[in-house]
Amino acid sequence: MERREELTALGSKTEYRQDYAPEVLEVFANRHTGNDYWVRFNCPEFTSLCPITGQPDFAEIRINYIPDEKMVESKSLKLYLFSFRNHGDFHEDCVNTIMKDLCRLMDPKYIEVTGYFTPRGGISIYPYCNYGRPGTKYADLAEYRMKNRFLNE
């Protein structure tokens, strides 16, 4: 099957949304469901707005996941992450929202999202969240990664 039939954002004119838009996310079928493997996305130019002051917040967002049946299409992910540009949310809310939206979209075996937010007022914030499918080795991985996340930093 040609993958173009599954996707609408890739190859078409890019239209950027002005506020949070999870509906732009698209998936395609994972051709390697029998393998466990990591997919990593880095978004070094993520921006959102402070919900109190309206000032911009800048971050690098890192998304790591182990796919199951579905995978997120990268251009739609870019458009989704861009949709936070005028969206007011705290740093912790941004990473949790991203993770939950991707879980609903793909139902991955495992996923983690980290935000490396640049300092404002002399303080950097690096929120991290993860999810592993309950009752599987991926739940154990999530617990392990959460416990050991910042040991080497």
MIVEX-16109 format. One record per residue (C-alpha): z, x, y; residue number from 1; residue in one letter. Coordinates in Angstrom, 1 decimal, padded with zeros to 4 digits. Each point is the difference from the previous one (the first is absolute). Layout:
# residues N
<<Z; X; Y>; NUM; "A">
...
END
This chain:
# residues 153
<<000.0; 000.0; 000.0>; 1; "M">
<<-000.9; 001.3; 003.5>; 2; "E">
<<003.2; 000.5; 002.0>; 3; "R">
<<-001.8; -001.2; 003.2>; 4; "R">
<<000.3; -003.6; -001.2>; 5; "E">
<<003.8; 000.3; 000.1>; 6; "E">
<<000.4; 001.4; 003.5>; 7; "L">
<<-000.9; -001.4; 003.4>; 8; "T">
<<001.5; 002.5; 002.5>; 9; "A">
<<-001.7; 003.2; -001.4>; 10; "L">
<<-003.5; 000.4; 001.4>; 11; "G">
<<000.3; -002.7; 002.6>; 12; "S">
<<000.6; 000.1; 003.7>; 13; "K">
<<003.6; 000.9; 000.7>; 14; "T">
<<002.0; -002.7; 001.9>; 15; "E">
<<003.5; 001.1; 000.9>; 16; "Y">
<<002.7; -002.6; 000.1>; 17; "R">
<<002.4; -000.1; 002.9>; 18; "Q">
<<003.1; -001.0; -002.0>; 19; "D">
<<001.5; 000.3; -003.4>; 20; "Y">
<<-002.7; -001.1; -002.5>; 21; "A">
<<000.8; 000.2; -003.7>; 22; "P">
<<-002.9; -002.2; -000.8>; 23; "E">
<<-002.4; 002.9; 000.6>; 24; "V">
<<001.2; 001.8; -003.1>; 25; "L">
<<-002.5; 000.1; -002.9>; 26; "E">
<<000.2; 001.1; -003.6>; 27; "V">
<<-002.3; 001.2; -002.7>; 28; "F">
<<000.4; 000.4; -003.7>; 29; "A">
<<001.6; 003.1; -001.4>; 30; "N">
<<-002.4; 001.6; -002.5>; 31; "R">
<<002.7; 002.1; -001.5>; 32; "H">
<<002.7; -002.4; -000.9>; 33; "T">
<<000.9; 002.0; -003.1>; 34; "G">
<<001.0; 003.0; 002.1>; 35; "N">
<<003.1; 000.5; 002.2>; 36; "D">
<<-001.1; 001.8; 003.1>; 37; "Y">
<<001.0; 000.3; 003.6>; 38; "W">
<<-001.9; -001.2; 003.0>; 39; "V">
<<001.1; 001.3; 003.4>; 40; "R">
<<-000.9; -001.2; 003.5>; 41; "F">
<<001.0; 001.8; 003.2>; 42; "N">
<<-000.4; -001.7; 003.3>; 43; "C">
<<001.0; 002.7; 002.6>; 44; "P">
<<-000.8; -002.3; 003.0>; 45; "E">
<<002.1; -003.1; -000.7>; 46; "F">
<<001.3; -001.8; 003.0>; 47; "T">
<<002.1; -003.1; 000.5>; 48; "S">
<<002.2; -001.3; 002.9>; 49; "L">
<<003.7; 000.0; 000.4>; 50; "C">
<<001.0; -003.7; -000.3>; 51; "P">
<<002.5; 000.3; 002.8>; 52; "I">
<<-001.6; 002.3; 002.6>; 53; "T">
<<-003.6; -000.4; -000.8>; 54; "G">
<<-000.5; 003.8; 000.0>; 55; "Q">
<<-002.4; 001.5; -002.5>; 56; "P">
<<001.3; 001.7; -003.1>; 57; "D">
<<-002.1; 002.6; -001.8>; 58; "F">
<<000.3; 001.0; -003.6>; 59; "A">
<<-001.7; 001.4; -003.1>; 60; "E">
<<000.1; -002.6; -002.7>; 61; "I">
<<-000.2; 001.3; -003.6>; 62; "R">
<<-000.7; -002.4; -002.8>; 63; "I">
<<000.1; 001.1; -003.6>; 64; "N">
<<-000.6; -002.3; -002.9>; 65; "Y">
<<-000.8; -000.3; -003.7>; 66; "I">
<<-002.6; -002.7; -000.4>; 67; "P">
<<-000.2; -002.6; -002.7>; 68; "D">
<<-002.9; -002.4; 000.0>; 69; "E">
<<-000.8; 000.0; 003.7>; 70; "K">
<<-000.3; 002.7; 002.7>; 71; "M">
<<-000.1; -000.4; 003.7>; 72; "V">
<<-003.3; 000.8; 001.8>; 73; "E">
<<000.5; 002.8; 002.5>; 74; "S">
<<-001.9; -001.5; 003.0>; 75; "K">
<<001.9; -003.3; -000.3>; 76; "S">
<<003.2; 002.0; -000.1>; 77; "L">
<<-001.0; 001.9; 003.1>; 78; "K">
<<-000.7; -003.3; 001.8>; 79; "L">
<<003.3; -001.4; -001.2>; 80; "Y">
<<002.0; 003.0; 001.2>; 81; "L">
<<-001.8; -000.1; 003.3>; 82; "F">
<<001.1; -003.6; 000.4>; 83; "S">
<<003.5; 001.2; 000.6>; 84; "F">
<<-001.1; 001.6; 003.2>; 85; "R">
<<001.1; -003.0; 002.2>; 86; "N">
<<002.6; -001.3; -002.5>; 87; "H">
<<003.7; 000.3; 000.9>; 88; "G">
<<002.2; 001.1; -002.9>; 89; "D">
<<002.7; 002.6; -000.6>; 90; "F">
<<-001.0; 003.1; -002.0>; 91; "H">
<<001.8; -001.2; -003.2>; 92; "E">
<<-001.6; -003.4; 000.2>; 93; "D">
<<-003.5; 001.5; 000.3>; 94; "C">
<<000.3; 002.1; -003.2>; 95; "V">
<<001.6; -002.9; -002.0>; 96; "N">
<<-002.7; -002.5; 001.3>; 97; "T">
<<-002.8; 002.4; -001.1>; 98; "I">
<<001.5; 000.5; -003.4>; 99; "M">
<<000.6; -003.7; -000.6>; 100; "K">
<<-003.5; -001.0; 001.2>; 101; "D">
<<-001.5; 002.6; -002.4>; 102; "L">
<<002.2; -001.2; -002.9>; 103; "C">
<<-001.2; -003.6; 000.6>; 104; "R">
<<-003.6; 001.2; 000.2>; 105; "L">
<<-000.2; 002.4; -002.9>; 106; "M">
<<003.1; -000.4; -002.2>; 107; "D">
<<000.1; 003.7; -000.6>; 108; "P">
<<002.1; 001.7; -002.7>; 109; "K">
<<001.7; 002.0; 002.6>; 110; "Y">
<<-000.2; 000.5; 003.8>; 111; "I">
<<001.8; 001.8; 002.8>; 112; "E">
<<-000.5; 000.0; 003.7>; 113; "V">
<<001.4; 002.6; 002.5>; 114; "T">
<<-000.2; -000.1; 003.8>; 115; "G">
<<000.3; 003.3; 001.8>; 116; "Y">
<<000.6; -001.3; 003.5>; 117; "F">
<<-000.1; 002.3; 003.0>; 118; "T">
<<003.1; 000.5; 002.0>; 119; "P">
<<000.9; -002.4; 002.8>; 120; "R">
<<003.2; 000.7; 001.8>; 121; "G">
<<000.4; 003.3; -001.9>; 122; "G">
<<000.3; -001.7; -003.5>; 123; "I">
<<-002.6; -000.2; -002.8>; 124; "S">
<<000.1; -002.8; -002.5>; 125; "I">
<<-001.5; 000.4; -003.5>; 126; "Y">
<<000.5; -003.3; -001.9>; 127; "P">
<<-001.0; 000.0; -003.7>; 128; "Y">
<<-000.3; -002.9; -002.4>; 129; "C">
<<-001.2; -000.4; -003.5>; 130; "N">
<<-000.6; -002.4; -002.9>; 131; "Y">
<<-000.4; 000.4; -003.7>; 132; "G">
<<-001.0; -002.9; -002.3>; 133; "R">
<<003.3; -001.4; -001.4>; 134; "P">
<<000.8; 000.6; -003.7>; 135; "G">
<<-002.4; 003.0; -000.2>; 136; "T">
<<000.1; 003.7; 000.3>; 137; "K">
<<-001.3; -000.5; 003.6>; 138; "Y">
<<003.3; -001.7; 000.9>; 139; "A">
<<001.7; 003.2; -001.3>; 140; "D">
<<-002.4; 002.1; 002.1>; 141; "L">
<<000.8; -002.1; 003.1>; 142; "A">
<<003.8; 000.6; -000.5>; 143; "E">
<<-000.5; 003.7; -000.6>; 144; "Y">
<<-002.2; 000.4; 003.0>; 145; "R">
<<002.4; -001.9; 002.2>; 146; "M">
<<002.9; 002.1; -001.1>; 147; "K">
<<-001.8; 003.3; 000.4>; 148; "N">
<<-002.3; -000.8; 002.9>; 149; "R">
<<001.4; 002.4; 002.6>; 150; "F">
<<001.3; 002.7; -002.2>; 151; "L">
<<-002.8; 002.5; 000.9>; 152; "N">
<<-000.4; -000.8; 003.7>; 153; "E">
END
